Amino acid sequence: MKTNLILWRHAEAEAGDDDMRRALTEKGHKQARKMAEWLDAQLPARPLIIASLALRARQTAAALHPNHQIDSRLNPDSSAEAYLQAAGWPEAGGTTVLVGHQPTLGRVAARLLSGIEADWHARKGAIWWLQYRLRDGQPQTLLKTMLTPEQL
């Protein structure tokens, strides 16, 4: 069984006092569209797409699919464990895209790839594509790619 988890940092957003209502900038919309076009060409059929309640995350997710799910466990300042629970990692199977925030996305990537939560950083609009598999009966988490919108 292979399970894919894509951790997608929201694209560039406006500054503002109400963190949950910060919208994407024009550059952010371009970043989200570029990454969504690439993901759409790579993703298997019917991925589960889940975004935080924050407007900038919902707008980023909408670039990939307008009918994505929203889960408050992905909100800013959530824990890495909350992100993994939202994804059902790795038991859920299939492909899940989580659209969320730093530093939690970096902590999830660090935890899954190194076994230790650390503050790994990703640029705005970037993804980590992780895959869980069993190899000779042993569980493995692989990094399929780490990609930024500027690389596309």
DSSP file with accessible surface (Angstrom, degrees, kcal/mol):
  #  RESIDUE AA STRUCTURE BP1 BP2  ACC     N-H-->O    O-->H-N    N-H-->O    O-->H-N    TCO  KAPPA ALPHA  PHI   PSI    X-CA   Y-CA   Z-CA
    1    1 A M              0   0  134      0, 0.0     2,-0.4     0, 0.0   133,-0.4   0.000 360.0 360.0 360.0 129.1    0.0    0.0    0.0
    2    2 A K        -     0   0  127    131,-0.1    92,-0.5   129,-0.0     2,-0.4  -0.943 360.0-170.1-112.2 133.3    1.3    3.4   -0.9
    3    3 A T  E     -aB  94 132A   3    129,-2.1   129,-3.0    -2,-0.4     2,-0.4  -0.992   8.6-152.1-123.9 127.9   -0.1    6.5    0.7
    4    4 A N  E     -aB  95 131A  18     90,-2.7    92,-2.3    -2,-0.4     2,-0.4  -0.844  10.2-174.1-102.7 137.1    0.7   10.0   -0.6
    5    5 A L  E     -aB  96 130A   0    125,-2.9   125,-3.3    -2,-0.4     2,-0.6  -0.989   4.0-167.5-129.1 120.0    0.7   13.1    1.6
    6    6 A I  E     -aB  97 129A   0     90,-3.0    92,-3.2    -2,-0.4     2,-0.7  -0.947   5.3-160.0-110.7 120.2    1.3   16.5    0.0
    7    7 A L  E     -aB  98 128A   0    121,-2.8   121,-1.9    -2,-0.6     2,-0.6  -0.905  13.8-172.7 -99.8 114.0    2.0   19.3    2.4
    8    8 A W  E     -aB  99 127A   0     90,-3.2    92,-2.1    -2,-0.7     2,-0.3  -0.940  14.7-146.1-117.3 115.7    1.2   22.6    0.6
    9    9 A R  E     -a  100   0A  31    117,-2.7   116,-0.4    -2,-0.6    92,-0.2  -0.621  33.8-104.2 -76.5 135.8    2.1   25.9    2.2
   10   10 A H        -     0   0    9     90,-2.2   115,-1.4    -2,-0.3   116,-0.2  -0.169  41.2-106.7 -55.0 154.2   -0.4   28.6    1.3
   11   11 A A        -     0   0    0     45,-0.4    17,-0.1   113,-0.3   114,-0.1  -0.140  57.7 -52.5 -77.1 176.8    0.8   31.2   -1.3
   12   12 A E        -     0   0   54    112,-0.2    13,-1.8    15,-0.1     2,-0.3  -0.251  63.5-166.9 -56.9 133.8    1.8   34.8   -0.6
   13   13 A A  B     -F   24   0B  13     11,-0.3    11,-0.3    -3,-0.1    -1,-0.1  -0.825  23.2 -97.1-123.8 160.4   -0.8   36.7    1.4
   14   14 A E        -     0   0   98      9,-3.2     2,-0.1    -2,-0.3    -1,-0.1  -0.294  41.9-108.2 -66.1 155.9   -1.5   40.3    2.3
   15   15 A A        +     0   0   96      7,-0.1     2,-0.3     2,-0.0     8,-0.2  -0.436  54.6 144.5 -75.8 160.1   -0.5   41.7    5.6
   16   16 A G        -     0   0   48     -2,-0.1     6,-0.1     1,-0.1     3,-0.0  -0.880  57.8-114.2 171.8 159.9   -3.3   42.3    8.1
   17   17 A D  S    S+     0   0  179     -2,-0.3     2,-1.1     1,-0.2     3,-0.1   0.801 103.2  66.4 -78.3 -33.1   -4.4   42.3   11.7
   18   18 A D    >   -     0   0   86      1,-0.2     3,-1.6    -3,-0.1     4,-0.4  -0.772  69.2-169.2 -93.7  95.4   -7.0   39.6   11.2
   19   19 A D  G >  S+     0   0   58     -2,-1.1     3,-1.0     1,-0.3    -1,-0.2   0.828  81.9  54.3 -56.1 -37.5   -4.8   36.6   10.4
   20   20 A M  G 3  S+     0   0   59      1,-0.2    35,-2.7    34,-0.1    -1,-0.3   0.696 109.1  48.9 -73.6 -17.0   -7.7   34.3    9.4
   21   21 A R  G <  S+     0   0  189     -3,-1.6     2,-0.3    33,-0.2    -1,-0.2   0.326  75.4 127.2-105.8   8.0   -9.0   36.9    6.8
   22   22 A R    <   -     0   0   50     -3,-1.0    34,-0.8    -4,-0.4     2,-0.2  -0.514  47.9-151.4 -69.3 124.9   -5.7   37.6    5.0
   23   23 A A        -     0   0   17     -2,-0.3    -9,-3.2    -8,-0.2    33,-0.1  -0.530  22.2 -90.8 -94.7 161.8   -6.2   37.1    1.3
   24   24 A L  B     -F   13   0B   6    -11,-0.3   -11,-0.3    -2,-0.2    -1,-0.1  -0.410  38.8-128.5 -66.3 146.3   -3.7   36.1   -1.4
   25   25 A T     >  -     0   0   31    -13,-1.8     4,-2.5    -2,-0.1     5,-0.2  -0.319  34.2 -95.8 -79.4 176.0   -1.9   38.8   -3.1
   26   26 A E  H  > S+     0   0  142      1,-0.2     4,-1.9     2,-0.2     5,-0.1   0.933 131.4  49.1 -60.2 -42.9   -1.7   38.9   -6.9
   27   27 A K  H  > S+     0   0  101      1,-0.2     4,-2.7     2,-0.2    -1,-0.2   0.906 108.7  54.1 -62.2 -40.0    1.6   37.2   -6.7
   28   28 A G  H  > S+     0   0    0      1,-0.2     4,-2.7     2,-0.2    -2,-0.2   0.898 105.7  51.6 -61.9 -40.9    0.1   34.6   -4.3
   29   29 A H  H  X S+     0   0   68     -4,-2.5     4,-2.4     2,-0.2    -1,-0.2   0.915 111.1  48.6 -62.6 -39.9   -2.7   33.8   -6.8
   30   30 A K  H  X S+     0   0  106     -4,-1.9     4,-2.5     2,-0.2    -2,-0.2   0.917 111.2  49.8 -65.5 -43.2   -0.1   33.3   -9.5
   31   31 A Q  H  X S+     0   0   11     -4,-2.7     4,-2.3     1,-0.2     5,-0.2   0.929 112.1  47.9 -59.0 -46.7    2.0   31.0   -7.2
   32   32 A A  H  X S+     0   0    1     -4,-2.7     4,-2.7     1,-0.2    -2,-0.2   0.913 112.1  48.9 -63.5 -42.6   -1.1   29.0   -6.3
   33   33 A R  H  X S+     0   0  119     -4,-2.4     4,-2.6     2,-0.2    -1,-0.2   0.919 110.9  50.3 -63.8 -43.5   -2.2   28.6  -10.0
   34   34 A K  H  X S+     0   0   90     -4,-2.5     4,-1.9     1,-0.2    -2,-0.2   0.940 115.1  42.1 -60.2 -48.0    1.3   27.5  -11.0
   35   35 A M  H  X S+     0   0    0     -4,-2.3     4,-3.1     1,-0.2     5,-0.2   0.907 113.3  53.3 -68.1 -39.0    1.6   24.9   -8.3
   36   36 A A  H  X S+     0   0    5     -4,-2.7     4,-2.9    -5,-0.2    -2,-0.2   0.902 107.8  51.1 -63.0 -39.9   -2.1   23.7   -8.9
   37   37 A E  H  X S+     0   0  136     -4,-2.6     4,-1.4     2,-0.2    -1,-0.2   0.924 113.3  45.1 -63.2 -43.5   -1.4   23.2  -12.6
   38   38 A W  H  X S+     0   0   64     -4,-1.9     4,-1.0    -5,-0.2     3,-0.2   0.945 115.1  47.2 -65.2 -47.2    1.7   21.1  -11.8
   39   39 A L  H >X S+     0   0    0     -4,-3.1     4,-3.0     1,-0.2     3,-1.0   0.918 107.2  57.0 -60.4 -43.5   -0.1   19.1   -9.1
   40   40 A D  H 3< S+     0   0  117     -4,-2.9    -1,-0.2     1,-0.3    -2,-0.2   0.871 107.9  48.0 -58.1 -35.5   -3.2   18.5  -11.3
   41   41 A A  H 3< S+     0   0   78     -4,-1.4    -1,-0.3    -3,-0.2    -2,-0.2   0.721 120.4  37.9 -76.5 -20.2   -0.9   16.9  -13.9
   42   42 A Q  H << S+     0   0   94     -4,-1.0    -2,-0.2    -3,-1.0    -1,-0.2   0.730  92.3  97.3-102.0 -29.2    0.8   14.7  -11.3
   43   43 A L  S  < S-     0   0   23     -4,-3.0     3,-0.1    -5,-0.1    52,-0.0  -0.338  71.3-120.5 -71.2 144.1   -1.9   13.7   -8.9
   44   44 A P        -     0   0   59      0, 0.0    -1,-0.1     0, 0.0    -2,-0.1  -0.263  54.2 -66.9 -67.9 169.2   -3.7   10.4   -9.1
   45   45 A A  S    S+     0   0   90      1,-0.2    50,-0.2     2,-0.0     0, 0.0  -0.239 110.8   5.6 -61.0 144.5   -7.5   10.5   -9.5
   46   46 A R  S    S-     0   0  237      1,-0.1    49,-0.3    -3,-0.1    -1,-0.2   0.870  74.4-174.0  51.1  58.8   -9.6   11.9   -6.7
   47   47 A P        -     0   0   35      0, 0.0     2,-0.6     0, 0.0    49,-0.2  -0.426  29.1-115.5 -71.9 155.1   -7.1   13.2   -4.1
   48   48 A L  E     -c   96   0A  62     47,-2.9    49,-3.4    -2,-0.1     2,-0.5  -0.840  31.8-163.8 -89.9 123.0   -8.5   14.4   -0.8
   49   49 A I  E     +c   97   0A  11     -2,-0.6    20,-3.1    47,-0.2     2,-0.4  -0.956  10.1 178.4-114.8 123.1   -7.8   18.2   -0.5
   50   50 A I  E     -cd  98  69A   2     47,-3.1    49,-3.0    -2,-0.5     2,-0.3  -0.990   3.4-173.4-128.9 130.6   -8.1   19.7    2.9
   51   51 A A  E     -cd  99  70A   0     18,-2.7    20,-2.5    -2,-0.4    23,-0.2  -0.847  27.6-107.6-120.1 156.9   -7.4   23.4    3.7
   52   52 A S        -     0   0    0     47,-1.7    20,-0.2    -2,-0.3     6,-0.1  -0.260  38.0-107.1 -68.2 166.9   -7.2   25.4    6.9
   53   53 A L  S    S+     0   0   74     18,-0.3    -1,-0.1     4,-0.1    19,-0.1   0.684  86.9 112.1 -70.6 -18.4  -10.0   27.8    7.7
   54   54 A A  S >> S-     0   0    0      1,-0.1     4,-2.3    20,-0.1     3,-0.6  -0.337  75.0-128.7 -61.1 136.0   -7.7   30.8    6.9
   55   55 A L  H 3> S+     0   0   45    -35,-2.7     4,-2.9     1,-0.2     5,-0.2   0.892 106.6  55.1 -54.3 -44.1   -8.8   32.6    3.7
   56   56 A R  H 3> S+     0   0    8    -34,-0.8     4,-1.8     1,-0.2   -45,-0.4   0.870 109.8  46.7 -63.0 -34.2   -5.3   32.4    2.2
   57   57 A A  H <> S+     0   0    0     -3,-0.6     4,-2.7     2,-0.2    -1,-0.2   0.907 112.3  49.8 -72.5 -41.4   -5.2   28.6    2.6
   58   58 A R  H  X S+     0   0   87     -4,-2.3     4,-2.3     1,-0.2    -2,-0.2   0.908 111.3  49.3 -64.3 -38.6   -8.7   28.2    1.2
   59   59 A Q  H  X S+     0   0   50     -4,-2.9     4,-1.0    -5,-0.2    -1,-0.2   0.897 111.1  49.9 -67.6 -38.2   -7.8   30.4   -1.8
   60   60 A T  H >X S+     0   0    0     -4,-1.8     3,-0.8    -5,-0.2     4,-0.6   0.953 112.9  46.1 -63.3 -48.3   -4.6   28.3   -2.4
   61   61 A A  H >X S+     0   0    0     -4,-2.7     4,-2.4     1,-0.2     3,-1.3   0.884 105.4  61.1 -61.7 -38.2   -6.6   25.1   -2.3
   62   62 A A  H 3< S+     0   0   43     -4,-2.3    -1,-0.2     1,-0.3    -2,-0.2   0.773  92.2  66.2 -63.4 -25.1   -9.3   26.5   -4.6
   63   63 A A  H << S+     0   0   41     -4,-1.0    -1,-0.3    -3,-0.8    -2,-0.2   0.840 110.9  36.2 -64.0 -30.1   -6.7   26.9   -7.3
   64   64 A L  H << S-     0   0   21     -3,-1.3    -2,-0.2    -4,-0.6    -1,-0.2   0.880 141.4  -9.7 -87.4 -44.9   -6.4   23.1   -7.4
   65   65 A H     <  -     0   0   83     -4,-2.4     3,-0.4     1,-0.1    -1,-0.3  -0.886  52.3-147.0-157.9 125.9  -10.0   22.3   -6.8
   66   66 A P  S    S+     0   0   96      0, 0.0     2,-0.7     0, 0.0    -4,-0.1   0.765  95.2  61.5 -67.0 -23.0  -12.9   24.5   -5.8
   67   67 A N  S    S+     0   0  136     -6,-0.1   -18,-0.2    -5,-0.1     2,-0.2  -0.432  73.8 141.9-103.7  60.3  -14.6   21.8   -3.8
   68   68 A H        -     0   0   34     -2,-0.7   -18,-0.2    -3,-0.4     2,-0.2  -0.536  51.2-108.1 -93.0 163.3  -12.0   21.1   -1.2
   69   69 A Q  E     -d   50   0A 106    -20,-3.1   -18,-2.7    -2,-0.2     2,-0.4  -0.549  23.7-142.6 -87.3 158.9  -12.6   20.3    2.5
   70   70 A I  E     +d   51   0A  80    -20,-0.2     2,-0.4    -2,-0.2   -18,-0.2  -0.976  18.4 179.6-123.5 136.3  -11.9   22.7    5.3
   71   71 A D    >   -     0   0   27    -20,-2.5     3,-2.0    -2,-0.4   -18,-0.3  -0.967  26.6-149.7-142.4 122.3  -10.6   21.5    8.7
   72   72 A S  G >  S+     0   0   69     -2,-0.4     3,-1.8     1,-0.3    -1,-0.1   0.674  92.4  78.1 -66.0 -15.8   -9.7   23.7   11.7
   73   73 A R  G 3  S+     0   0   96      1,-0.3    -1,-0.3     9,-0.1    13,-0.1   0.663  92.3  54.3 -66.3 -12.5   -7.0   21.3   12.7
   74   74 A L  G <  S+     0   0    0     -3,-2.0    27,-0.3   -23,-0.2   -22,-0.3   0.358  83.4 122.2 -99.6   4.5   -4.9   22.9    9.9
   75   75 A N  S X  S-     0   0   30     -3,-1.8     3,-1.6     1,-0.1    26,-0.1  -0.154  78.5 -72.6 -63.2 161.2   -5.3   26.4   11.3
   76   76 A P  T 3  S+     0   0   26      0, 0.0    -1,-0.1     0, 0.0     3,-0.1  -0.209 120.9  23.2 -52.4 145.4   -2.3   28.5   12.1
   77   77 A D  T 3  S+     0   0  152      1,-0.2     2,-0.1    25,-0.2    -2,-0.1   0.568  89.1 140.0  70.9  13.3   -0.5   27.4   15.4
   78   78 A S    <   -     0   0   23     -3,-1.6    -1,-0.2    -4,-0.1     2,-0.1  -0.401  54.3-104.5 -76.1 165.8   -1.9   23.8   15.1
   79   79 A S     >  -     0   0   65      1,-0.1     4,-1.7    -2,-0.1     5,-0.1  -0.479  18.5-116.9 -89.1 161.4    0.3   20.9   16.1
   80   80 A A  H  > S+     0   0    0      1,-0.2     4,-2.3     2,-0.2     5,-0.2   0.892 118.1  56.9 -60.5 -39.0    2.0   18.5   13.7
   81   81 A E  H  > S+     0   0   75      1,-0.2     4,-2.5     2,-0.2    -1,-0.2   0.897 103.0  53.3 -60.9 -40.0   -0.1   15.8   15.3
   82   82 A A  H  > S+     0   0   16      1,-0.2     4,-2.4     2,-0.2    -1,-0.2   0.905 108.3  50.5 -63.0 -39.1   -3.3   17.6   14.4
   83   83 A Y  H  X S+     0   0    0     -4,-1.7     4,-1.9     2,-0.2    -1,-0.2   0.928 111.0  48.2 -63.3 -44.9   -2.2   17.8   10.8
   84   84 A L  H  X>S+     0   0   13     -4,-2.3     5,-1.9     1,-0.2     4,-1.2   0.887 111.2  50.7 -65.8 -35.9   -1.5   14.1   10.7
   85   85 A Q  H  <5S+     0   0  105     -4,-2.5     3,-0.4     2,-0.2    -1,-0.2   0.917 108.1  52.4 -66.1 -42.0   -4.9   13.3   12.3
   86   86 A A  H  <5S+     0   0   11     -4,-2.4    -1,-0.2     1,-0.2    -2,-0.2   0.881 114.5  43.2 -60.5 -36.2   -6.6   15.5    9.7
   87   87 A A  H  <5S-     0   0    6     -4,-1.9    -1,-0.2    -5,-0.2    -2,-0.2   0.669 102.4-132.1 -81.7 -18.8   -4.9   13.5    7.0
   88   88 A G  T  X5 -     0   0   28     -4,-1.2     4,-2.9    -3,-0.4     5,-0.2   0.830  41.4-137.2  67.2  30.1   -5.4   10.1    8.6
   89   89 A W  T  4< -     0   0   27     -5,-1.9    -1,-0.2     1,-0.3    -2,-0.1  -0.451  63.4 -12.6 -72.1 136.1   -1.7    9.5    8.0
   90   90 A P  T >4 S+     0   0   21      0, 0.0     3,-1.2     0, 0.0    -1,-0.3  -0.957 129.4  60.5 -94.7   3.3   -0.8    6.9    6.9
   91   91 A E  T 34 S+     0   0  149      1,-0.2    -2,-0.2     2,-0.0    -3,-0.1   0.745  88.6  74.3 -65.2 -25.5   -3.9    4.7    7.4
   92   92 A A  T 3< S-     0   0   63     -4,-2.9    -1,-0.2    -5,-0.1    -3,-0.1   0.798  83.4-159.8 -61.8 -29.4   -6.2    6.7    5.1
   93   93 A G    <   +     0   0   17     -3,-1.2   -90,-0.2    -5,-0.2    -1,-0.1  -0.092  49.7  60.2  71.5 178.3   -4.5    5.4    1.9
   94   94 A G  E    S-a    3   0A  49    -92,-0.5   -90,-2.7     1,-0.1     2,-0.4  -0.233 100.8 -46.3  66.4-151.8   -4.8    7.3   -1.4
   95   95 A T  E     -a    4   0A  12    -49,-0.3   -47,-2.9   -92,-0.2     2,-0.4  -0.980  50.0-173.9-125.5 128.0   -3.5   10.8   -1.8
   96   96 A T  E     -ac   5  48A   6    -92,-2.3   -90,-3.0    -2,-0.4     2,-0.5  -0.980   8.5-159.8-122.5 133.3   -4.2   13.7    0.6
   97   97 A V  E     -ac   6  49A   0    -49,-3.4   -47,-3.1    -2,-0.4     2,-0.6  -0.963   7.6-164.3-110.3 120.1   -3.2   17.3    0.1
   98   98 A L  E     -ac   7  50A   0    -92,-3.2   -90,-3.2    -2,-0.5     2,-0.7  -0.934   2.4-161.6-105.3 122.2   -3.1   19.5    3.2
   99   99 A V  E     +ac   8  51A   0    -49,-3.0   -47,-1.7    -2,-0.6   -90,-0.2  -0.908  40.3 118.7-105.0 110.7   -3.0   23.2    2.6
  100  100 A G  E     -a    9   0A   0    -92,-2.1   -90,-2.2    -2,-0.7     2,-0.3  -0.474  49.3 -67.8-147.0-144.5   -1.7   24.9    5.7
  101  101 A H     >  -     0   0    4    -27,-0.3     4,-2.4   -92,-0.2     5,-0.1  -0.850  40.8 -81.2-133.3 154.2    0.8   27.0    7.4
  102  102 A Q  T  4 S+     0   0   35     -2,-0.3   -25,-0.2     1,-0.3    19,-0.1  -0.655 101.2  28.4 -83.0 147.9    4.4   27.3    8.6
  103  103 A P  T  > S+     0   0   41      0, 0.0     4,-2.0     0, 0.0    -1,-0.3  -0.998 120.5  54.4 -88.9  -1.5    5.9   26.4   11.0
  104  104 A T  H  > S+     0   0    0      1,-0.2     4,-2.5     2,-0.2    -2,-0.2   0.893 104.2  54.5 -62.9 -42.3    3.6   23.4   11.3
  105  105 A L  H  X S+     0   0    1     -4,-2.4     4,-2.4     1,-0.2    -1,-0.2   0.926 110.1  48.0 -57.3 -43.2    4.0   22.1    7.8
  106  106 A G  H  > S+     0   0    0      1,-0.2     4,-2.6    14,-0.2    12,-0.3   0.882 110.0  52.6 -63.8 -36.6    7.8   22.0    8.3
  107  107 A R  H  X S+     0   0   77     -4,-2.0     4,-2.5     2,-0.2    11,-0.2   0.886 109.2  49.5 -66.7 -38.3    7.4   20.2   11.6
  108  108 A V  H  X S+     0   0    0     -4,-2.5     4,-2.6     2,-0.2     5,-0.2   0.949 112.4  47.4 -64.3 -48.1    5.2   17.6    9.9
  109  109 A A  H  X S+     0   0    0     -4,-2.4     4,-2.3     1,-0.2     5,-0.3   0.933 113.7  47.9 -59.1 -46.0    7.8   17.1    7.2
  110  110 A A  H  X>S+     0   0    0     -4,-2.6     4,-2.9     8,-0.3     6,-0.8   0.928 112.1  49.6 -61.4 -44.4   10.6   16.9    9.7
  111  111 A R  H  X5S+     0   0   78     -4,-2.5     4,-1.3     4,-0.2    -1,-0.2   0.922 114.9  42.8 -61.7 -44.9    8.8   14.4   11.9
  112  112 A L  H  <5S+     0   0   28     -4,-2.6    -1,-0.2     1,-0.2    -2,-0.2   0.839 123.0  36.5 -73.8 -31.7    7.9   12.1    9.0
  113  113 A L  H  <5S+     0   0   55     -4,-2.3    -2,-0.2    -5,-0.2    -3,-0.2   0.784 134.5  18.7 -92.9 -28.2   11.3   12.2    7.4
  114  114 A S  H  <5S-     0   0   62     -4,-2.9    -3,-0.2    -5,-0.3    -2,-0.2   0.541  93.6-120.8-119.3 -12.5   13.6   12.3   10.3
  115  115 A G  S  <<S+     0   0   61     -4,-1.3     2,-0.4    -5,-0.7    -4,-0.2   0.443  86.1  91.5  84.4  -0.2   11.6   11.1   13.3
  116  116 A I  S    S-     0   0  117     -6,-0.8     2,-0.4    -9,-0.0    -2,-0.2  -0.993  78.0-124.1-130.9 129.8   12.1   14.5   15.1
  117  117 A E        +     0   0   95     -2,-0.4     2,-0.3    -6,-0.1   -10,-0.1  -0.598  45.0 159.6 -71.2 126.3    9.9   17.5   15.0
  118  118 A A        -     0   0   35     -2,-0.4     2,-1.9   -12,-0.3    -8,-0.3  -0.955  51.7 -98.5-143.3 161.1   12.0   20.5   13.8
  119  119 A D        +     0   0  109     -2,-0.3     2,-0.3    -9,-0.1   -12,-0.1  -0.521  49.8 172.7 -86.0  74.1   11.3   23.9   12.3
  120  120 A W        -     0   0   94     -2,-1.9     2,-0.3   -17,-0.2   -14,-0.2  -0.626  23.0-137.0 -77.9 144.3   12.0   23.1    8.7
  121  121 A H        -     0   0  130     -2,-0.3     2,-0.4   -15,-0.1    -1,-0.0  -0.793  19.9-173.5-110.1 146.0   11.1   25.9    6.4
  122  122 A A        -     0   0    3     -2,-0.3     3,-0.1     4,-0.1   -16,-0.1  -0.992  29.1-113.3-132.6 143.0    9.3   26.0    3.0
  123  123 A R    >   -     0   0  138     -2,-0.4     3,-2.1     1,-0.1  -114,-0.2  -0.275  51.0 -77.5 -67.8 160.1    8.8   29.0    0.8
  124  124 A K  T 3  S+     0   0   79      1,-0.3  -113,-0.3    24,-0.1  -112,-0.2  -0.335 120.1  15.9 -60.8 133.2    5.2   30.3    0.2
  125  125 A G  T 3  S+     0   0    0   -115,-1.4    -1,-0.3  -116,-0.4  -114,-0.2   0.400  97.6 134.1  84.6  -1.3    3.3   28.2   -2.2
  126  126 A A    <   -     0   0    1     -3,-2.1  -117,-2.7  -116,-0.2     2,-0.3  -0.339  39.8-149.1 -82.2 161.3    5.8   25.3   -1.9
  127  127 A I  E     -BE   8 147A   0     20,-2.8    20,-2.0  -119,-0.2     2,-0.4  -0.932  12.9-155.8-126.5 152.7    5.0   21.6   -1.5
  128  128 A W  E     -BE   7 146A  16   -121,-1.9  -121,-2.8    -2,-0.3     2,-0.6  -0.999  16.4-158.8-114.9 127.4    6.5   18.6    0.2
  129  129 A W  E     -BE   6 145A  11     16,-3.1    15,-2.9    -2,-0.4    16,-1.3  -0.935  16.2-179.0-110.1 111.4    5.3   15.3   -1.5
  130  130 A L  E     -BE   5 143A   0   -125,-3.3  -125,-2.9    -2,-0.6     2,-0.4  -0.821  10.6-160.4-110.1 149.5    5.8   12.4    0.9
  131  131 A Q  E     -BE   4 142A  18     11,-2.4    11,-3.2    -2,-0.3     2,-0.4  -0.997   4.8-154.0-134.8 132.3    4.9    8.8    0.3
  132  132 A Y  E     +BE   3 141A  43   -129,-3.0  -129,-2.1    -2,-0.4     2,-0.3  -0.867  28.4 154.1-100.5 136.7    4.4    6.0    2.9
  133  133 A R  E     - E   0 140A  43      7,-2.3     7,-2.8    -2,-0.4     2,-0.5  -0.973  42.3-117.3-153.2 165.0    5.1    2.4    1.8
  134  134 A L  E     - E   0 139A  94   -133,-0.4     2,-0.5    -2,-0.3     3,-0.0  -0.942  27.2-174.0-105.7 126.4    6.0   -1.0    3.1
  135  135 A R  E >  S- E   0 138A 116      3,-2.9     3,-2.1    -2,-0.5    -2,-0.0  -0.986  77.2 -17.4-123.1 116.6    9.3   -2.3    1.8
  136  136 A D  T 3  S-     0   0  151     -2,-0.5    -1,-0.1     1,-0.3    -2,-0.0   0.880 129.5 -54.5  53.6  38.8   10.2   -5.9    2.9
  137  137 A G  T 3  S+     0   0   58      1,-0.2    -1,-0.3    -3,-0.0    -3,-0.0   0.440 116.0 116.6  78.9   0.1    7.6   -5.5    5.6
  138  138 A Q  E <   -E  135   0A 128     -3,-2.1    -3,-2.9     1,-0.0    -1,-0.2  -0.861  67.0-121.5-104.9 131.8    9.2   -2.3    7.0
  139  139 A P  E     -E  134   0A  76      0, 0.0     2,-0.3     0, 0.0    -5,-0.2  -0.479  34.3-178.4 -70.7 139.2    7.4    1.0    6.9
  140  140 A Q  E     -E  133   0A  64     -7,-2.8    -7,-2.3    -2,-0.2     2,-0.5  -0.996  21.5-153.8-136.6 143.4    9.2    3.8    5.0
  141  141 A T  E     -E  132   0A  40     -2,-0.3     2,-0.3    -9,-0.2    -9,-0.2  -0.987  22.1-168.3-115.1 122.9    8.4    7.5    4.4
  142  142 A L  E     -E  131   0A  52    -11,-3.2   -11,-2.4    -2,-0.5     2,-0.8  -0.847  23.4-130.4-110.4 147.1   10.0    8.8    1.2
  143  143 A L  E     +E  130   0A  84     -2,-0.3   -13,-0.2   -13,-0.2     3,-0.1  -0.867  24.3 179.3 -92.4 109.0   10.3   12.3    0.0
  144  144 A K  E     -     0   0A 110    -15,-2.9     2,-0.3    -2,-0.8    -1,-0.2   0.886  65.0 -25.0 -75.6 -43.2    9.1   12.2   -3.6
  145  145 A T  E     -E  129   0A  42    -16,-1.3   -16,-3.1    -3,-0.1     2,-0.4  -0.972  41.1-153.1-164.1 155.7    9.7   15.9   -4.2
  146  146 A M  E     +E  128   0A  58     -2,-0.3     2,-0.4   -18,-0.2   -18,-0.2  -0.985  34.9 173.8-129.5 121.1   10.0   19.3   -2.6
  147  147 A L  E     -E  127   0A  20    -20,-2.0   -20,-2.8    -2,-0.4    -2,-0.0  -0.992  21.8-158.1-139.1 138.8    9.0   22.0   -5.0
  148  148 A T    >   -     0   0   17     -2,-0.4     3,-1.6   -22,-0.2     4,-0.4  -0.802  33.6-115.3-109.9 157.5    8.5   25.8   -5.0
  149  149 A P  G >  S+     0   0    2      0, 0.0     3,-1.5     0, 0.0    -1,-0.1   0.852 115.1  63.2 -59.5 -30.1    6.4   27.8   -7.5
  150  150 A E  G 3  S+     0   0   86      1,-0.3   -24,-0.0    -3,-0.0  -119,-0.0   0.731  96.1  59.4 -67.6 -20.2    9.6   29.5   -8.6
  151  151 A Q  G <         0   0  120     -3,-1.6    -1,-0.3     0, 0.0    -4,-0.0   0.574 360.0 360.0 -82.6 -10.7   11.0   26.1   -9.8
  152  152 A L    <         0   0   70     -3,-1.5  -117,-0.1    -4,-0.4  -118,-0.0  -0.547 360.0 360.0 -89.6 360.0    8.0   25.7  -12.2
